[in-house]
């Protein structure tokens, strides 16, 4: 079973009622210090914000100009004199000292995705004018990668996604209960502090340690929420903020998964119409209803007998679990046609056991999923601790959204998680930001991006009409119109005068 629900918030895709806060004061925001603070007694964070960084080559394979360092931060910002953890950061300096504007901090999403190598990631095609003006800075958020990593010791089965089924519900509850118990046993003292709010505070310590008055930021997918939280907590320190493929900050996180099910259903309906017009090419049906029937017949067939496909034995649930399938109509049609052909061939898995697909970054290391759920469970207090509620919502959402509703609403480890150290952040400010969104992204749907736009009242939104997939900016074969708008904002600091629409290019359809 693919770990799709747990890996929906990565900008690269799979390859996972809000408690209001009072006005942000030092007591609630635990605001970091400036270089002018007089003493550690007056400001206990001074030792962090004025620390000296020791840069070294990231590794032997990296360019000599790509350097890494460790920024020390408190595990608990309410008690900064106690335990310290290290945040791994990287830097690729601006190409021109004269044209340099400052630091562009990067986050790829997750929560739980490492970002240390983003400045040199070949899939991020930054234009020369951005690299000329900015130090590109990556970091592994707390608990991730090289930053005090958390591993709960999860089995493949514990990491897998499962849809709601009446006959397996008790087993699924036990599985997520075990997941939570393992994380408490391995990292119980860290768990309350693995939150987006604390990652935002870490970003501000990074800013101060780099000697910057403000930071610019490019966050993708979940990284858009992290960026929005930073603007809420540190509005005066946010410079040029770009949020690519935004989440709805009022739906973090269970509501967000349920919204994915809604968006996946919309994408599926669009796909059936597109594919029906190309029956001669794909042989999946010449009407949307026939295409839909072909798909669900395939799912039923694979649930009776797994289909051997690309080295894995896939059940119907395995096929449905990847809710990114219908991001791209052409790729989806090719995949479903190939699966249909494999099913007709009667191939069987020699072991008779369905295959287990890894989530991004797993490679038998459970750090990604350990952290993804750590953040998602601790960030908000809206997760129910009553398993029966998950049952009711999964039954309801399966009826509403047959493609993915029973996955999105299934019982989660958060049902047995301890509370985070703080309530969720309410996003409501006028900080300037550029939000970019594809029309047909079912992981961070267009309506979620619009919700972020409403919450960030100083933002502008750029929509790629007919744009498919998860992630808009600076991608191979991306959208020149969107890239140009983002680059203009990053290099001039001027947001578009109004919201914009770009048309999808051939590579985005």
QUIRAHU-V733910 format. One record per residue. N is the residue number from 1. RES is the residue in three letters. SS is DSSP state (hx for helix, st for strand, lp for the rest). NEAR is the number of other C-alpha atoms within 8 Angstrom. D_LAST is the distance of its C-alpha to the last C-alpha in Angstrom with 1 decimal. Layout:
BEGIN
n=N res=RES ss=SS near=NEAR d_last=D_LAST
n=N res=RES ss=SS near=NEAR d_last=D_LAST
END
This chain:
BEGIN
n=1 res=UNK ss=lp near=12 d_last=27.8
n=2 res=UNK ss=lp near=12 d_last=25.0
n=3 res=UNK ss=lp near=14 d_last=25.7
n=4 res=UNK ss=lp near=13 d_last=22.4
n=5 res=UNK ss=hx near=11 d_last=24.0
n=6 res=UNK ss=hx near=11 d_last=26.0
n=7 res=UNK ss=hx near=15 d_last=23.2
n=8 res=UNK ss=lp near=11 d_last=20.6
n=9 res=UNK ss=st near=13 d_last=21.0
n=10 res=UNK ss=st near=16 d_last=20.0
n=11 res=UNK ss=lp near=12 d_last=17.2
n=12 res=UNK ss=lp near=8 d_last=16.4
n=13 res=UNK ss=lp near=11 d_last=16.2
n=14 res=UNK ss=lp near=12 d_last=18.4
n=15 res=UNK ss=lp near=5 d_last=18.6
n=16 res=UNK ss=lp near=12 d_last=22.8
n=17 res=UNK ss=lp near=5 d_last=35.2
n=18 res=UNK ss=lp near=10 d_last=35.4
n=19 res=UNK ss=lp near=10 d_last=38.7
n=20 res=UNK ss=lp near=8 d_last=39.5
n=21 res=UNK ss=lp near=9 d_last=41.2
n=22 res=UNK ss=lp near=5 d_last=44.0
n=23 res=UNK ss=lp near=5 d_last=43.9
n=24 res=UNK ss=lp near=9 d_last=43.0
n=25 res=UNK ss=lp near=8 d_last=46.3
n=26 res=UNK ss=hx near=7 d_last=47.4
n=27 res=UNK ss=hx near=6 d_last=48.4
n=28 res=UNK ss=hx near=8 d_last=45.0
n=29 res=UNK ss=hx near=8 d_last=42.6
n=30 res=UNK ss=lp near=10 d_last=44.9
n=31 res=UNK ss=lp near=9 d_last=43.9
n=32 res=UNK ss=lp near=9 d_last=44.2
n=33 res=UNK ss=lp near=10 d_last=46.8
n=34 res=UNK ss=lp near=8 d_last=46.9
n=35 res=UNK ss=lp near=8 d_last=48.9
n=36 res=UNK ss=lp near=4 d_last=51.7
n=37 res=UNK ss=lp near=9 d_last=52.6
n=38 res=UNK ss=lp near=6 d_last=56.3
n=39 res=UNK ss=lp near=8 d_last=56.7
n=40 res=UNK ss=lp near=9 d_last=55.4
n=41 res=UNK ss=lp near=5 d_last=57.8
n=42 res=UNK ss=lp near=7 d_last=56.3
n=43 res=UNK ss=lp near=10 d_last=52.7
n=44 res=UNK ss=lp near=10 d_last=52.2
n=45 res=UNK ss=lp near=10 d_last=48.8
n=46 res=UNK ss=hx near=13 d_last=50.3
n=47 res=UNK ss=hx near=8 d_last=50.6
n=48 res=UNK ss=hx near=11 d_last=46.8
n=49 res=UNK ss=hx near=14 d_last=45.7
n=50 res=UNK ss=lp near=9 d_last=48.2
n=51 res=UNK ss=lp near=9 d_last=47.8
n=52 res=UNK ss=lp near=5 d_last=47.8
n=53 res=UNK ss=lp near=8 d_last=44.7
n=54 res=UNK ss=lp near=6 d_last=45.4
n=55 res=UNK ss=lp near=7 d_last=42.5
n=56 res=UNK ss=st near=7 d_last=42.2
n=57 res=UNK ss=st near=12 d_last=39.9
n=58 res=UNK ss=lp near=9 d_last=37.2
n=59 res=UNK ss=lp near=5 d_last=37.9
n=60 res=UNK ss=lp near=6 d_last=39.0
n=61 res=UNK ss=lp near=4 d_last=35.6
n=62 res=UNK ss=lp near=8 d_last=34.2
n=63 res=UNK ss=lp near=7 d_last=34.8
n=64 res=UNK ss=lp near=6 d_last=38.3
n=65 res=UNK ss=lp near=7 d_last=36.8
n=66 res=UNK ss=st near=13 d_last=34.8
n=67 res=UNK ss=st near=12 d_last=37.4
n=68 res=UNK ss=st near=12 d_last=37.8
n=69 res=UNK ss=st near=11 d_last=40.3
n=70 res=UNK ss=st near=10 d_last=41.2
n=71 res=UNK ss=st near=14 d_last=41.6
n=72 res=UNK ss=st near=10 d_last=44.1
n=73 res=UNK ss=st near=11 d_last=43.4
n=74 res=UNK ss=st near=12 d_last=45.4
n=75 res=UNK ss=lp near=11 d_last=44.2
n=76 res=UNK ss=lp near=9 d_last=45.6
n=77 res=UNK ss=hx near=8 d_last=45.4
n=78 res=UNK ss=hx near=5 d_last=48.2
n=79 res=UNK ss=hx near=7 d_last=50.4
n=80 res=UNK ss=lp near=12 d_last=49.4
n=81 res=UNK ss=lp near=6 d_last=52.7
n=82 res=UNK ss=lp near=8 d_last=52.0
n=83 res=UNK ss=lp near=8 d_last=49.4
n=84 res=UNK ss=st near=9 d_last=47.1
n=85 res=UNK ss=st near=10 d_last=43.8
n=86 res=UNK ss=st near=11 d_last=42.0
n=87 res=UNK ss=st near=16 d_last=38.4
n=88 res=UNK ss=st near=14 d_last=37.0
n=89 res=UNK ss=st near=13 d_last=35.4
n=90 res=UNK ss=st near=15 d_last=34.2
n=91 res=UNK ss=st near=12 d_last=34.1
n=92 res=UNK ss=st near=12 d_last=32.9
n=93 res=UNK ss=lp near=9 d_last=35.0
n=94 res=UNK ss=lp near=12 d_last=33.9
n=95 res=UNK ss=lp near=9 d_last=34.2
n=96 res=UNK ss=lp near=8 d_last=36.6
n=97 res=UNK ss=lp near=7 d_last=39.5
n=98 res=UNK ss=lp near=4 d_last=40.1
n=99 res=UNK ss=lp near=7 d_last=36.5
n=100 res=UNK ss=lp near=12 d_last=36.0
n=101 res=UNK ss=lp near=6 d_last=35.0
n=102 res=UNK ss=st near=10 d_last=35.2
n=103 res=UNK ss=st near=11 d_last=33.3
n=104 res=UNK ss=st near=12 d_last=29.6
n=105 res=UNK ss=st near=11 d_last=29.6
n=106 res=UNK ss=st near=14 d_last=26.5
n=107 res=UNK ss=st near=12 d_last=25.6
n=108 res=UNK ss=lp near=16 d_last=22.7
n=109 res=UNK ss=st near=15 d_last=23.1
n=110 res=UNK ss=st near=14 d_last=24.7
n=111 res=UNK ss=lp near=12 d_last=27.4
n=112 res=UNK ss=lp near=14 d_last=28.9
n=113 res=UNK ss=lp near=12 d_last=26.6
n=114 res=UNK ss=lp near=11 d_last=28.5
n=115 res=UNK ss=lp near=12 d_last=27.7
n=116 res=UNK ss=lp near=12 d_last=30.6
n=117 res=UNK ss=lp near=10 d_last=28.6
n=118 res=UNK ss=hx near=12 d_last=25.7
n=119 res=UNK ss=hx near=13 d_last=27.4
n=120 res=UNK ss=hx near=8 d_last=27.1
n=121 res=UNK ss=lp near=7 d_last=23.9
n=122 res=UNK ss=lp near=5 d_last=22.1
n=123 res=UNK ss=lp near=7 d_last=18.7
n=124 res=UNK ss=lp near=11 d_last=19.6
n=125 res=UNK ss=lp near=8 d_last=19.5
n=126 res=UNK ss=lp near=7 d_last=22.0
n=127 res=UNK ss=lp near=8 d_last=22.9
n=128 res=UNK ss=hx near=6 d_last=26.5
n=129 res=UNK ss=hx near=8 d_last=27.7
n=130 res=UNK ss=hx near=11 d_last=26.7
n=131 res=UNK ss=hx near=12 d_last=28.5
n=132 res=UNK ss=hx near=11 d_last=31.4
n=133 res=UNK ss=hx near=15 d_last=32.0
n=134 res=UNK ss=st near=14 d_last=31.5
n=135 res=UNK ss=st near=13 d_last=32.9
n=136 res=UNK ss=st near=14 d_last=29.9
n=137 res=UNK ss=st near=15 d_last=31.4
n=138 res=UNK ss=st near=15 d_last=30.1
n=139 res=UNK ss=st near=14 d_last=31.9
n=140 res=UNK ss=lp near=16 d_last=32.2
n=141 res=UNK ss=lp near=13 d_last=32.9
n=142 res=UNK ss=lp near=11 d_last=36.2
n=143 res=UNK ss=lp near=13 d_last=36.4
n=144 res=UNK ss=lp near=16 d_last=33.5
n=145 res=UNK ss=lp near=10 d_last=33.8
n=146 res=UNK ss=lp near=9 d_last=36.7
n=147 res=UNK ss=lp near=13 d_last=37.5
n=148 res=UNK ss=lp near=11 d_last=40.2
n=149 res=UNK ss=lp near=10 d_last=37.9
n=150 res=UNK ss=lp near=11 d_last=38.3
n=151 res=UNK ss=lp near=13 d_last=38.2
n=152 res=UNK ss=lp near=13 d_last=39.3
n=153 res=UNK ss=lp near=8 d_last=40.1
n=154 res=UNK ss=lp near=11 d_last=37.7
n=155 res=UNK ss=lp near=6 d_last=37.5
n=156 res=UNK ss=hx near=8 d_last=34.3
n=157 res=UNK ss=hx near=6 d_last=35.0
n=158 res=UNK ss=hx near=10 d_last=35.5
n=159 res=UNK ss=hx near=10 d_last=32.2
n=160 res=UNK ss=lp near=10 d_last=30.3
n=161 res=UNK ss=lp near=12 d_last=28.6
n=162 res=UNK ss=lp near=9 d_last=30.2
n=163 res=UNK ss=lp near=9 d_last=29.5
n=164 res=UNK ss=lp near=14 d_last=32.5
n=165 res=UNK ss=lp near=6 d_last=34.9
n=166 res=UNK ss=hx near=5 d_last=38.4
n=167 res=UNK ss=hx near=5 d_last=40.0
n=168 res=UNK ss=hx near=8 d_last=38.6
n=169 res=UNK ss=hx near=10 d_last=38.6
n=170 res=UNK ss=hx near=7 d_last=41.9
n=171 res=UNK ss=hx near=7 d_last=40.8
n=172 res=UNK ss=hx near=10 d_last=37.5
n=173 res=UNK ss=hx near=10 d_last=39.7
n=174 res=UNK ss=hx near=8 d_last=41.9
n=175 res=UNK ss=hx near=9 d_last=39.0
n=176 res=UNK ss=hx near=14 d_last=37.6
n=177 res=UNK ss=hx near=11 d_last=41.3
n=178 res=UNK ss=hx near=9 d_last=41.9
n=179 res=UNK ss=hx near=12 d_last=38.7
n=180 res=UNK ss=hx near=12 d_last=40.1
n=181 res=UNK ss=hx near=9 d_last=43.6
n=182 res=UNK ss=hx near=11 d_last=42.6
n=183 res=UNK ss=hx near=14 d_last=40.9
n=184 res=UNK ss=hx near=10 d_last=44.1
n=185 res=UNK ss=hx near=8 d_last=46.2
n=186 res=UNK ss=hx near=10 d_last=44.3
n=187 res=UNK ss=hx near=11 d_last=43.4
n=188 res=UNK ss=hx near=9 d_last=45.1
n=189 res=UNK ss=hx near=6 d_last=46.4
n=190 res=UNK ss=hx near=8 d_last=43.0
n=191 res=UNK ss=hx near=12 d_last=40.9
n=192 res=UNK ss=lp near=12 d_last=42.0
n=193 res=UNK ss=lp near=11 d_last=40.9
n=194 res=UNK ss=lp near=15 d_last=37.5
n=195 res=UNK ss=lp near=13 d_last=35.7
n=196 res=UNK ss=hx near=10 d_last=33.2
n=197 res=UNK ss=hx near=11 d_last=36.1
n=198 res=UNK ss=hx near=10 d_last=37.9
n=199 res=UNK ss=hx near=12 d_last=34.9
n=200 res=UNK ss=hx near=13 d_last=34.7
n=201 res=UNK ss=hx near=12 d_last=38.4
n=202 res=UNK ss=hx near=10 d_last=37.9
n=203 res=UNK ss=hx near=8 d_last=35.4
n=204 res=UNK ss=hx near=10 d_last=38.2
n=205 res=UNK ss=hx near=13 d_last=40.7
n=206 res=UNK ss=hx near=10 d_last=38.4
n=207 res=UNK ss=hx near=12 d_last=38.3
n=208 res=UNK ss=hx near=14 d_last=42.1
n=209 res=UNK ss=hx near=14 d_last=42.7
n=210 res=UNK ss=lp near=6 d_last=40.7
n=211 res=UNK ss=lp near=6 d_last=42.9
n=212 res=UNK ss=lp near=10 d_last=40.2
n=213 res=UNK ss=lp near=7 d_last=40.9
n=214 res=UNK ss=lp near=9 d_last=37.2
n=215 res=UNK ss=st near=14 d_last=34.0
n=216 res=UNK ss=st near=12 d_last=30.5
n=217 res=UNK ss=st near=12 d_last=27.7
n=218 res=UNK ss=st near=15 d_last=24.1
n=219 res=UNK ss=st near=16 d_last=23.3
n=220 res=UNK ss=st near=16 d_last=20.1
n=221 res=UNK ss=lp near=20 d_last=19.7
n=222 res=UNK ss=hx near=16 d_last=23.4
n=223 res=UNK ss=hx near=15 d_last=24.3
n=224 res=UNK ss=hx near=16 d_last=23.5
n=225 res=UNK ss=hx near=12 d_last=26.3
n=226 res=UNK ss=hx near=13 d_last=28.6
n=227 res=UNK ss=hx near=14 d_last=28.1
n=228 res=UNK ss=hx near=10 d_last=28.8
n=229 res=UNK ss=hx near=13 d_last=31.9
n=230 res=UNK ss=hx near=13 d_last=33.1
n=231 res=UNK ss=hx near=12 d_last=32.9
n=232 res=UNK ss=hx near=12 d_last=34.9
n=233 res=UNK ss=hx near=10 d_last=37.5
n=234 res=UNK ss=lp near=10 d_last=37.8
n=235 res=UNK ss=hx near=9 d_last=36.7
n=236 res=UNK ss=hx near=5 d_last=39.0
n=237 res=UNK ss=hx near=9 d_last=37.6
n=238 res=UNK ss=st near=13 d_last=33.9
n=239 res=UNK ss=st near=8 d_last=32.9
n=240 res=UNK ss=st near=12 d_last=29.3
n=241 res=UNK ss=st near=12 d_last=27.0
n=242 res=UNK ss=st near=12 d_last=23.2
n=243 res=UNK ss=st near=16 d_last=21.5
n=244 res=UNK ss=st near=15 d_last=18.0
n=245 res=UNK ss=lp near=18 d_last=16.5
n=246 res=UNK ss=lp near=17 d_last=19.8
n=247 res=UNK ss=lp near=17 d_last=21.9
n=248 res=UNK ss=lp near=14 d_last=24.2
n=249 res=UNK ss=lp near=11 d_last=27.5
n=250 res=UNK ss=lp near=9 d_last=29.5
n=251 res=UNK ss=lp near=11 d_last=28.0
n=252 res=UNK ss=lp near=11 d_last=28.7
n=253 res=UNK ss=lp near=8 d_last=28.4
n=254 res=UNK ss=hx near=9 d_last=29.2
n=255 res=UNK ss=hx near=8 d_last=27.8
n=256 res=UNK ss=hx near=11 d_last=24.6
n=257 res=UNK ss=hx near=11 d_last=24.2
n=258 res=UNK ss=hx near=12 d_last=25.0
n=259 res=UNK ss=hx near=9 d_last=22.3
n=260 res=UNK ss=hx near=13 d_last=19.8
n=261 res=UNK ss=hx near=14 d_last=21.1
n=262 res=UNK ss=hx near=10 d_last=20.6
n=263 res=UNK ss=hx near=12 d_last=17.0
n=264 res=UNK ss=hx near=15 d_last=16.3
n=265 res=UNK ss=hx near=12 d_last=18.0
n=266 res=UNK ss=hx near=8 d_last=15.8
n=267 res=UNK ss=hx near=12 d_last=12.6
n=268 res=UNK ss=hx near=9 d_last=14.6
n=269 res=UNK ss=hx near=9 d_last=15.7
n=270 res=UNK ss=hx near=8 d_last=12.4
n=271 res=UNK ss=hx near=12 d_last=11.6
n=272 res=UNK ss=hx near=13 d_last=15.0
n=273 res=UNK ss=hx near=10 d_last=14.6
n=274 res=UNK ss=hx near=9 d_last=11.4
n=275 res=UNK ss=hx near=16 d_last=13.3
n=276 res=UNK ss=hx near=14 d_last=16.5
n=277 res=UNK ss=lp near=8 d_last=15.4
n=278 res=UNK ss=lp near=10 d_last=15.0
n=279 res=UNK ss=hx near=11 d_last=18.2
n=280 res=UNK ss=hx near=5 d_last=19.5
n=281 res=UNK ss=hx near=5 d_last=17.0
n=282 res=UNK ss=hx near=10 d_last=17.1
n=283 res=UNK ss=lp near=9 d_last=20.4
n=284 res=UNK ss=lp near=11 d_last=19.6
n=285 res=UNK ss=lp near=12 d_last=20.9
n=286 res=UNK ss=lp near=12 d_last=20.8
n=287 res=UNK ss=lp near=10 d_last=20.7
n=288 res=UNK ss=hx near=12 d_last=19.0
n=289 res=UNK ss=hx near=8 d_last=22.4
n=290 res=UNK ss=hx near=11 d_last=22.8
n=291 res=UNK ss=hx near=14 d_last=19.5
n=292 res=UNK ss=hx near=9 d_last=20.6
n=293 res=UNK ss=hx near=8 d_last=24.1
n=294 res=UNK ss=hx near=10 d_last=22.9
n=295 res=UNK ss=hx near=9 d_last=21.1
n=296 res=UNK ss=hx near=8 d_last=24.2
n=297 res=UNK ss=hx near=8 d_last=26.6
n=298 res=UNK ss=hx near=12 d_last=24.9
n=299 res=UNK ss=hx near=13 d_last=25.5
n=300 res=UNK ss=hx near=9 d_last=29.1
n=301 res=UNK ss=hx near=11 d_last=29.7
n=302 res=UNK ss=hx near=13 d_last=28.6
n=303 res=UNK ss=hx near=10 d_last=30.7
n=304 res=UNK ss=hx near=7 d_last=33.7
n=305 res=UNK ss=lp near=8 d_last=33.2
n=306 res=UNK ss=lp near=15 d_last=30.7
n=307 res=UNK ss=st near=16 d_last=28.3
n=308 res=UNK ss=st near=13 d_last=28.6
n=309 res=UNK ss=st near=9 d_last=25.2
n=310 res=UNK ss=lp near=4 d_last=24.6
n=311 res=UNK ss=lp near=5 d_last=28.0
n=312 res=UNK ss=st near=11 d_last=27.9
n=313 res=UNK ss=st near=14 d_last=29.4
n=314 res=UNK ss=st near=14 d_last=27.0
n=315 res=UNK ss=lp near=14 d_last=28.2
n=316 res=UNK ss=hx near=13 d_last=26.3
n=317 res=UNK ss=hx near=12 d_last=26.5
n=318 res=UNK ss=hx near=10 d_last=25.1
n=319 res=UNK ss=hx near=9 d_last=22.0
n=320 res=UNK ss=hx near=10 d_last=21.6
n=321 res=UNK ss=hx near=14 d_last=22.4
n=322 res=UNK ss=lp near=10 d_last=19.1
n=323 res=UNK ss=lp near=11 d_last=17.4
n=324 res=UNK ss=lp near=11 d_last=14.2
n=325 res=UNK ss=hx near=8 d_last=13.7
n=326 res=UNK ss=hx near=12 d_last=11.4
n=327 res=UNK ss=hx near=13 d_last=9.2
n=328 res=UNK ss=lp near=11 d_last=6.5
n=329 res=UNK ss=hx near=11 d_last=7.5
n=330 res=UNK ss=hx near=7 d_last=7.9
n=331 res=UNK ss=hx near=9 d_last=9.7
n=332 res=UNK ss=hx near=12 d_last=11.6
n=333 res=UNK ss=hx near=11 d_last=12.7
n=334 res=UNK ss=hx near=9 d_last=13.9
n=335 res=UNK ss=hx near=8 d_last=15.7
n=336 res=UNK ss=hx near=9 d_last=17.3
n=337 res=UNK ss=hx near=11 d_last=18.4
n=338 res=UNK ss=hx near=8 d_last=19.9
n=339 res=UNK ss=hx near=11 d_last=21.6
n=340 res=UNK ss=hx near=9 d_last=23.0
n=341 res=UNK ss=hx near=8 d_last=24.4
n=342 res=UNK ss=hx near=12 d_last=26.0
n=343 res=UNK ss=hx near=13 d_last=27.5
n=344 res=UNK ss=hx near=6 d_last=29.1
n=345 res=UNK ss=lp near=6 d_last=30.5
n=346 res=UNK ss=lp near=7 d_last=32.6
n=347 res=UNK ss=lp near=8 d_last=32.2
n=348 res=UNK ss=lp near=10 d_last=34.0
n=349 res=UNK ss=lp near=12 d_last=34.1
n=350 res=UNK ss=lp near=5 d_last=37.6
n=351 res=UNK ss=lp near=4 d_last=38.3
n=352 res=UNK ss=lp near=8 d_last=37.3
n=353 res=UNK ss=lp near=7 d_last=35.6
n=354 res=UNK ss=lp near=11 d_last=31.9
n=355 res=UNK ss=lp near=8 d_last=30.3
n=356 res=UNK ss=lp near=9 d_last=29.6
n=357 res=UNK ss=lp near=7 d_last=26.4
n=358 res=UNK ss=lp near=10 d_last=26.7
n=359 res=UNK ss=lp near=12 d_last=25.0
n=360 res=UNK ss=lp near=8 d_last=23.7
n=361 res=UNK ss=lp near=8 d_last=26.8
n=362 res=UNK ss=lp near=11 d_last=29.2
n=363 res=UNK ss=lp near=5 d_last=30.6
n=364 res=UNK ss=lp near=6 d_last=33.6
n=365 res=UNK ss=lp near=8 d_last=34.0
n=366 res=UNK ss=lp near=12 d_last=33.7
n=367 res=UNK ss=hx near=14 d_last=33.5
n=368 res=UNK ss=hx near=13 d_last=29.9
n=369 res=UNK ss=hx near=12 d_last=30.5
n=370 res=UNK ss=hx near=13 d_last=34.1
n=371 res=UNK ss=hx near=15 d_last=32.9
n=372 res=UNK ss=hx near=14 d_last=29.9
n=373 res=UNK ss=hx near=11 d_last=32.2
n=374 res=UNK ss=hx near=11 d_last=35.0
n=375 res=UNK ss=hx near=12 d_last=33.1
n=376 res=UNK ss=hx near=13 d_last=31.6
n=377 res=UNK ss=hx near=15 d_last=35.0
n=378 res=UNK ss=hx near=17 d_last=37.0
n=379 res=UNK ss=hx near=13 d_last=34.8
n=380 res=UNK ss=lp near=14 d_last=35.5
n=381 res=UNK ss=lp near=11 d_last=38.4
n=382 res=UNK ss=lp near=6 d_last=36.5
n=383 res=UNK ss=lp near=9 d_last=36.1
n=384 res=UNK ss=lp near=9 d_last=38.5
n=385 res=UNK ss=lp near=7 d_last=41.3
n=386 res=UNK ss=lp near=7 d_last=42.0
n=387 res=UNK ss=hx near=10 d_last=40.3
n=388 res=UNK ss=hx near=6 d_last=40.9
n=389 res=UNK ss=hx near=8 d_last=38.6
n=390 res=UNK ss=hx near=12 d_last=35.7
n=391 res=UNK ss=hx near=12 d_last=36.7
n=392 res=UNK ss=hx near=8 d_last=36.8
n=393 res=UNK ss=hx near=10 d_last=33.4
n=394 res=UNK ss=hx near=15 d_last=31.8
n=395 res=UNK ss=hx near=10 d_last=33.4
n=396 res=UNK ss=hx near=8 d_last=32.2
n=397 res=UNK ss=hx near=13 d_last=28.6
n=398 res=UNK ss=hx near=12 d_last=28.4
n=399 res=UNK ss=hx near=8 d_last=29.4
n=400 res=UNK ss=hx near=7 d_last=26.9
n=401 res=UNK ss=lp near=12 d_last=23.9
n=402 res=UNK ss=lp near=10 d_last=24.7
n=403 res=UNK ss=lp near=9 d_last=21.6
n=404 res=UNK ss=lp near=14 d_last=22.5
n=405 res=UNK ss=hx near=16 d_last=25.3
n=406 res=UNK ss=hx near=14 d_last=28.1
n=407 res=UNK ss=hx near=13 d_last=26.5
n=408 res=UNK ss=hx near=13 d_last=25.7
n=409 res=UNK ss=lp near=14 d_last=29.2
n=410 res=UNK ss=lp near=13 d_last=31.2
n=411 res=UNK ss=lp near=12 d_last=34.3
n=412 res=UNK ss=lp near=6 d_last=33.6
n=413 res=UNK ss=hx near=12 d_last=36.0
n=414 res=UNK ss=hx near=13 d_last=36.4
n=415 res=UNK ss=hx near=13 d_last=38.7
n=416 res=UNK ss=hx near=10 d_last=41.2
n=417 res=UNK ss=lp near=9 d_last=40.5
n=418 res=UNK ss=lp near=8 d_last=42.9
n=419 res=UNK ss=lp near=8 d_last=42.1
n=420 res=UNK ss=lp near=15 d_last=40.7
n=421 res=UNK ss=lp near=7 d_last=43.0
n=422 res=UNK ss=lp near=5 d_last=41.7
n=423 res=UNK ss=lp near=11 d_last=39.9
n=424 res=UNK ss=lp near=11 d_last=36.3
n=425 res=UNK ss=lp near=11 d_last=35.5
n=426 res=UNK ss=lp near=11 d_last=34.8
n=427 res=UNK ss=lp near=11 d_last=32.4
n=428 res=UNK ss=lp near=8 d_last=33.7
n=429 res=UNK ss=st near=10 d_last=34.2
n=430 res=UNK ss=st near=8 d_last=33.5
n=431 res=UNK ss=st near=11 d_last=32.4
n=432 res=UNK ss=st near=12 d_last=29.9
n=433 res=UNK ss=st near=13 d_last=26.4
n=434 res=UNK ss=st near=14 d_last=22.8
n=435 res=UNK ss=st near=15 d_last=20.2
n=436 res=UNK ss=st near=17 d_last=16.5
n=437 res=UNK ss=st near=16 d_last=14.1
n=438 res=UNK ss=st near=18 d_last=10.4
n=439 res=UNK ss=st near=12 d_last=10.6
n=440 res=UNK ss=st near=12 d_last=9.4
n=441 res=UNK ss=lp near=15 d_last=11.4
n=442 res=UNK ss=lp near=15 d_last=14.1
n=443 res=UNK ss=lp near=12 d_last=16.4
n=444 res=UNK ss=lp near=14 d_last=17.0
n=445 res=UNK ss=lp near=16 d_last=16.0
n=446 res=UNK ss=hx near=11 d_last=15.8
n=447 res=UNK ss=hx near=7 d_last=19.3
n=448 res=UNK ss=hx near=11 d_last=20.5
n=449 res=UNK ss=hx near=16 d_last=19.5
n=450 res=UNK ss=hx near=10 d_last=21.3
n=451 res=UNK ss=hx near=12 d_last=24.3
n=452 res=UNK ss=hx near=12 d_last=24.4
n=453 res=UNK ss=hx near=12 d_last=24.3
n=454 res=UNK ss=hx near=7 d_last=27.3
n=455 res=UNK ss=hx near=10 d_last=29.2
n=456 res=UNK ss=st near=15 d_last=28.9
n=457 res=UNK ss=st near=11 d_last=30.4
n=458 res=UNK ss=st near=9 d_last=30.3
n=459 res=UNK ss=st near=12 d_last=26.6
n=460 res=UNK ss=st near=14 d_last=23.8
n=461 res=UNK ss=st near=12 d_last=20.3
n=462 res=UNK ss=st near=13 d_last=17.1
n=463 res=UNK ss=st near=11 d_last=14.2
n=464 res=UNK ss=st near=14 d_last=10.6
n=465 res=UNK ss=st near=10 d_last=9.9
n=466 res=UNK ss=st near=11 d_last=6.7
n=467 res=UNK ss=st near=14 d_last=6.1
n=468 res=UNK ss=st near=13 d_last=5.7
n=469 res=UNK ss=lp near=12 d_last=8.6
n=470 res=UNK ss=lp near=15 d_last=12.1
n=471 res=UNK ss=lp near=13 d_last=13.2
n=472 res=UNK ss=lp near=13 d_last=12.3
n=473 res=UNK ss=lp near=11 d_last=15.1
n=474 res=UNK ss=lp near=12 d_last=16.4
n=475 res=UNK ss=lp near=11 d_last=14.1
n=476 res=UNK ss=lp near=7 d_last=13.8
n=477 res=UNK ss=lp near=6 d_last=10.9
n=478 res=UNK ss=lp near=12 d_last=10.6
n=479 res=UNK ss=lp near=13 d_last=10.8
n=480 res=UNK ss=hx near=6 d_last=14.2
n=481 res=UNK ss=hx near=8 d_last=14.9
n=482 res=UNK ss=hx near=13 d_last=14.9
n=483 res=UNK ss=hx near=11 d_last=16.7
n=484 res=UNK ss=hx near=8 d_last=19.2
n=485 res=UNK ss=hx near=9 d_last=20.0
n=486 res=UNK ss=hx near=11 d_last=20.6
n=487 res=UNK ss=hx near=11 d_last=22.7
n=488 res=UNK ss=hx near=10 d_last=24.7
n=489 res=UNK ss=hx near=13 d_last=25.6
n=490 res=UNK ss=hx near=10 d_last=26.6
n=491 res=UNK ss=hx near=9 d_last=28.6
n=492 res=UNK ss=hx near=6 d_last=30.3
n=493 res=UNK ss=lp near=8 d_last=30.4
n=494 res=UNK ss=lp near=7 d_last=29.5
n=495 res=UNK ss=lp near=9 d_last=26.9
n=496 res=UNK ss=lp near=9 d_last=25.1
n=497 res=UNK ss=lp near=4 d_last=27.5
n=498 res=UNK ss=lp near=5 d_last=25.2
n=499 res=UNK ss=lp near=8 d_last=21.9
n=500 res=UNK ss=st near=9 d_last=18.9
n=501 res=UNK ss=st near=8 d_last=15.5
n=502 res=UNK ss=st near=10 d_last=12.9
n=503 res=UNK ss=st near=9 d_last=10.0
n=504 res=UNK ss=lp near=13 d_last=6.6
n=505 res=UNK ss=lp near=9 d_last=6.7
n=506 res=UNK ss=hx near=5 d_last=5.5
n=507 res=UNK ss=hx near=7 d_last=5.7
n=508 res=UNK ss=hx near=13 d_last=3.8
n=509 res=UNK ss=lp near=11 d_last=0.0
END
